[in-house]
């Protein structure tokens, strides 16, 4: 009986996890772009460069004109929700992982024009 109960619980956990991932992916719409495309798009009107790194990383350098909102801060979603949703956002971090997470979260808030810099700040430094 206890094995049966454990199996049922495991199946429920898997089903709930899959449902969560389906909802997360359906809202997480953004485009991964390379550094050359990032640089080109940054020159377009109505485009915002968003740096989601931590303060210590930003202190080492950042892209000129970038708005900074730390994705690891407790108020990230609150700060992002204050941004206008009609602009295009070029989002970057150190490697492209946290900025991808930021793009997914922003898409969930209704942002539609989201671009994640693959390779992050390092890729931008090599391409500029």
C-alpha positions as CSV (number, residue, x, y, z in Angstrom):
1,X,0.0,0.0,0.0
2,X,2.7,2.5,0.8
3,X,4.5,1.8,-2.5
4,X,1.3,2.5,-4.3
5,X,0.9,5.8,-2.4
6,X,4.5,6.8,-3.1
7,X,3.9,6.0,-6.8
8,X,0.8,8.1,-6.9
9,X,2.5,11.1,-5.2
10,X,5.5,10.8,-7.6
11,X,3.1,10.8,-10.6
12,X,1.3,13.9,-9.3
13,X,4.6,15.7,-8.7
14,X,5.7,15.0,-12.3
15,X,2.4,16.1,-13.7
16,X,2.4,19.3,-11.7
17,X,6.0,20.0,-12.7
18,X,5.2,19.5,-16.4
19,X,2.2,21.8,-16.1
20,X,4.3,24.5,-14.5
21,X,7.0,24.1,-17.2
22,X,4.3,24.4,-19.9
23,X,2.9,27.6,-18.4
24,X,6.4,29.0,-17.9
25,X,7.5,28.2,-21.5
26,X,4.3,29.6,-22.9
27,X,5.0,32.9,-21.2
28,X,8.8,32.9,-21.7
29,X,8.9,34.2,-25.3
30,X,12.1,36.0,-26.2
31,X,14.8,35.7,-28.8
32,X,18.4,34.7,-28.2
33,X,20.7,36.9,-30.3
34,X,24.4,37.1,-30.9
35,X,26.6,40.1,-30.0
36,X,26.6,41.6,-33.5
37,X,22.8,41.6,-33.7
38,X,22.7,43.0,-30.1
39,X,24.9,45.9,-31.2
40,X,22.9,46.5,-34.3
41,X,19.6,46.5,-32.5
42,X,20.9,48.8,-29.8
43,X,21.1,51.6,-32.3
44,X,17.3,51.3,-33.1
45,X,14.8,53.8,-31.7
46,X,12.6,52.7,-28.8
47,X,15.2,50.2,-27.6
48,X,16.4,49.8,-24.0
49,X,19.6,48.0,-23.0
50,X,18.9,46.2,-19.7
51,X,21.8,44.9,-17.5
52,X,20.5,42.4,-15.0
53,X,23.9,41.6,-13.3
54,X,24.8,42.2,-9.7
55,X,26.4,45.5,-8.5
56,X,29.9,44.0,-8.2
57,X,29.8,42.8,-11.8
58,X,28.5,46.1,-13.0
59,X,31.4,47.9,-11.2
60,X,33.8,46.0,-13.5
61,X,32.1,47.6,-16.5
62,X,28.9,47.9,-18.4
63,X,27.4,48.8,-21.7
64,X,27.1,52.6,-22.0
65,X,23.5,53.7,-21.5
66,X,22.3,50.4,-20.0
67,X,19.6,50.5,-17.4
68,X,20.5,48.3,-14.4
69,X,18.1,46.1,-12.5
70,X,19.7,43.2,-10.5
71,X,17.8,40.0,-11.2
72,X,19.0,38.6,-7.9
73,X,17.4,41.4,-5.9
74,X,14.1,40.8,-4.2
75,X,12.4,43.7,-6.0
76,X,13.4,42.7,-9.6
77,X,9.9,42.0,-10.8
78,X,8.5,45.1,-9.1
79,X,11.2,47.3,-10.8
80,X,10.8,45.6,-14.2
81,X,7.0,46.1,-14.1
82,X,7.6,49.8,-13.9
83,X,9.2,49.8,-17.4
84,X,7.2,50.7,-20.4
85,X,6.1,47.6,-22.3
86,X,6.0,49.2,-25.7
87,X,9.8,49.2,-26.1
88,X,12.3,46.6,-27.2
89,X,14.6,45.3,-24.5
90,X,18.1,44.0,-25.1
91,X,18.8,42.1,-21.9
92,X,22.3,40.9,-20.8
93,X,24.2,39.5,-17.9
94,X,27.6,37.9,-17.6
95,X,26.9,34.8,-19.6
96,X,23.4,34.9,-21.0
97,X,21.8,32.6,-18.4
98,X,20.3,35.1,-15.9
99,X,19.3,37.4,-18.7
100,X,17.4,34.5,-20.3
101,X,15.6,34.1,-17.0
102,X,14.9,37.8,-16.9
103,X,13.5,37.7,-20.4
104,X,11.1,34.9,-19.4
105,X,10.0,36.7,-16.3
106,X,9.5,39.9,-18.3
107,X,7.4,38.0,-20.9
108,X,5.2,36.8,-18.1
109,X,4.5,40.5,-17.3
110,X,3.5,41.3,-20.8
111,X,6.7,42.5,-22.5
112,X,6.7,41.4,-26.1
113,X,10.0,42.6,-27.6
114,X,12.7,40.8,-25.7
115,X,16.2,39.9,-26.8
116,X,18.7,37.9,-24.7
117,X,22.4,38.4,-25.5
118,X,24.0,35.0,-25.8
119,X,27.4,34.9,-24.2
120,X,26.5,38.0,-22.2
121,X,28.8,40.9,-21.5
122,X,31.9,39.0,-22.5
123,X,30.5,38.3,-25.9
124,X,29.6,42.0,-26.3
125,X,33.2,43.0,-25.2
126,X,34.7,40.7,-27.9
127,X,32.3,42.0,-30.6
128,X,32.4,45.8,-30.0
